[in-house]
């Protein structure tokens, strides 16, 4: 029994952290290409990128910005001791939020493309920067994580209801805040 408990308490190795950060950044970069193509070229069809002319450079620049920002931030986050014990929980919350944005960006790019771009340009990094704060107050962090994920899911769901779709732009602040809060809540030790 003590060995099993000891194994569960061991932090992730640096190589595994790096792989998780790389996977997260690659998914976010692909998501940025998807939504930037929709915003800059008028369609999320991959062929639109090649017929979009000079706007293709903006799509490439947006994707490169997210990739560089993610890799630079990831380079430091895997080395900071304050992220050592919370890394797995924080990345779990980050992947859930990313999957939610990813799923809605594929099904309704018109509704969430600009919101997804705002989130990819650093809002997710802000959530990770806040994650080590109060990492031992687990009840607050659990409520923040699961409440933030539920709130984000509710905001995404409201986009698909015709009566609420007209007020879609007013949800942007709520989506950003719930995204940050859910990643912040994931930053706990257990």
C-alpha positions in Angstrom: 0.0 0.0 0.0 2.6 2.6 0.9 4.4 2.0 -2.4 1.2 2.6 -4.4 0.6 5.8 -2.5 4.2 6.9 -3.1 3.8 6.2 -6.9 0.7 8.3 -7.1 2.4 11.2 -5.4 5.4 11.2 -7.8 5.4 14.2 -10.1 5.6 13.8 -13.9 9.1 13.6 -15.4 10.3 16.6 -17.4 10.1 14.6 -20.7 6.5 13.7 -20.1 5.6 17.3 -19.2 7.3 18.4 -22.4 5.3 15.9 -24.5 2.0 17.1 -22.9 2.9 20.8 -23.5 3.9 20.0 -27.1 0.6 18.1 -27.7 -1.4 21.0 -26.2 0.4 23.6 -28.4 0.0 21.5 -31.5 -3.7 21.1 -31.0 -4.0 24.9 -30.3 -2.0 25.8 -33.4 -4.2 23.6 -35.6 -7.3 25.2 -34.0 -5.8 28.6 -34.7 -5.3 27.7 -38.4 -8.9 26.5 -38.5 -10.5 29.6 -37.0 -8.1 32.1 -38.7 -8.8 30.5 -42.1 -12.5 31.0 -41.3 -12.1 34.6 -40.2 -9.5 35.7 -42.8 -10.6 33.7 -45.8 -14.3 33.4 -45.2 -14.5 29.6 -44.9 -13.0 26.9 -42.8 -12.5 24.7 -45.8 -8.8 23.9 -46.1 -8.8 24.8 -49.8 -9.9 28.3 -48.9 -6.5 28.9 -47.4 -4.8 28.4 -50.8 -7.2 30.8 -52.7 -7.2 33.5 -50.0 -4.3 35.5 -51.4 -2.5 37.8 -49.1 -4.7 36.9 -46.1 -2.9 33.5 -46.0 0.1 35.3 -44.5 -2.2 36.5 -41.6 -3.4 33.0 -41.0 0.2 31.7 -41.0 1.3 34.6 -38.7 -1.5 33.8 -36.3 -0.7 30.1 -36.1 3.0 30.9 -35.7 2.3 33.4 -32.9 0.3 30.8 -31.0 3.0 28.1 -31.6 5.9 30.3 -30.5 4.0 31.7 -27.5 3.0 28.2 -26.4 6.5 26.7 -26.8 8.3 29.6 -25.1 5.8 29.5 -22.2 5.9 25.7 -22.1 9.7 25.8 -22.0 9.5 27.6 -18.6 6.5 25.9 -17.2 8.0 22.5 -17.3 11.0 23.8 -15.2 9.2 25.9 -12.6 8.8 24.1 -9.3 5.5 25.8 -8.5 3.9 23.8 -11.4 5.5 20.5 -10.4 2.6 19.0 -8.3 -0.2 20.7 -10.1 0.9 20.0 -13.7 -1.2 16.9 -14.4 -4.4 18.4 -13.0 -3.8 21.7 -14.8 -3.1 20.1 -18.2 -6.2 17.9 -17.7 -8.4 21.0 -17.3 -6.6 22.7 -20.2 -7.2 19.7 -22.5 -10.9 19.6 -21.6 -11.3 23.3 -22.4 -9.3 23.0 -25.6 -11.5 20.0 -26.7 -14.7 22.1 -26.0 -13.4 25.0 -28.2 -12.2 22.5 -30.8 -15.5 20.7 -31.0 -17.5 23.9 -31.4 -15.1 25.5 -33.8 -15.7 22.5 -36.1 -19.5 22.5 -35.8 -20.2 26.3 -35.7 -17.2 28.3 -36.8 -19.3 31.3 -37.6 -20.3 31.6 -34.0 -17.1 31.1 -32.1 -14.2 31.8 -34.5 -13.4 35.2 -33.0 -13.9 34.0 -29.4 -11.6 31.1 -30.1 -8.9 33.4 -31.5 -9.1 35.6 -28.4 -8.7 32.6 -26.2 -5.7 31.3 -28.2 -3.9 34.6 -28.1 -2.9 34.2 -24.5 -6.0 33.7 -22.4 -5.2 30.1 -21.8 -1.7 31.1 -20.8 -3.2 33.6 -18.3 -5.2 30.7 -16.8 -2.0 28.6 -16.4 -0.2 31.5 -14.8 -2.9 31.7 -12.2 -3.0 28.0 -11.6 -0.3 27.8 -8.8 -2.2 30.3 -6.7 -4.0 28.6 -3.7 -3.1 25.2 -5.0 -3.7 23.6 -1.6 -7.2 25.0 -1.2 -8.8 22.1 -3.0 -12.5 22.8 -2.4 -12.2 26.3 -3.9 -10.1 25.0 -6.8 -12.5 22.0 -7.5 -15.5 24.4 -7.6 -13.6 26.7 -9.9 -12.5 24.0 -12.2 -15.8 22.1 -12.6 -17.9 25.3 -12.3 -15.8 27.0 -15.0 -16.1 23.9 -17.3 -19.8 23.8 -16.8 -20.2 27.5 -17.4 -18.1 27.3 -20.6 -20.3 24.4 -21.8 -23.4 26.4 -21.0 -22.1 29.4 -23.0 -21.3 27.1 -25.9 -24.7 25.5 -25.7 -26.5 28.9 -25.8 -24.9 29.6 -29.2 -27.0 26.8 -30.7 -30.3 28.1 -29.3 -31.8 30.4 -31.9 -33.1 33.0 -29.4 -29.8 33.4 -27.8 -27.7 33.2 -30.9 -28.5 36.9 -31.7 -26.7 37.9 -28.5 -23.7 35.8 -29.2 -21.1 38.5 -28.9 -22.1 39.4 -25.4 -21.0 35.9 -24.3 -17.3 36.5 -25.1 -16.4 37.9 -21.7 -18.2 35.0 -20.0 -16.4 32.4 -22.1 -13.0 33.9 -21.5 -13.6 34.2 -17.7 -14.9 30.6 -17.5 -12.0 29.3 -19.5 -9.5 31.0 -17.2 -11.3 29.9 -14.1 -11.4 26.3 -15.2 -7.7 26.1 -15.9 -7.0 28.0 -12.6 -9.2 25.4 -10.8 -7.3 22.6 -12.3 -4.1 23.8 -10.7 -4.4 21.8 -7.4 -2.3 19.2 -5.8 -5.0 16.5 -5.5 
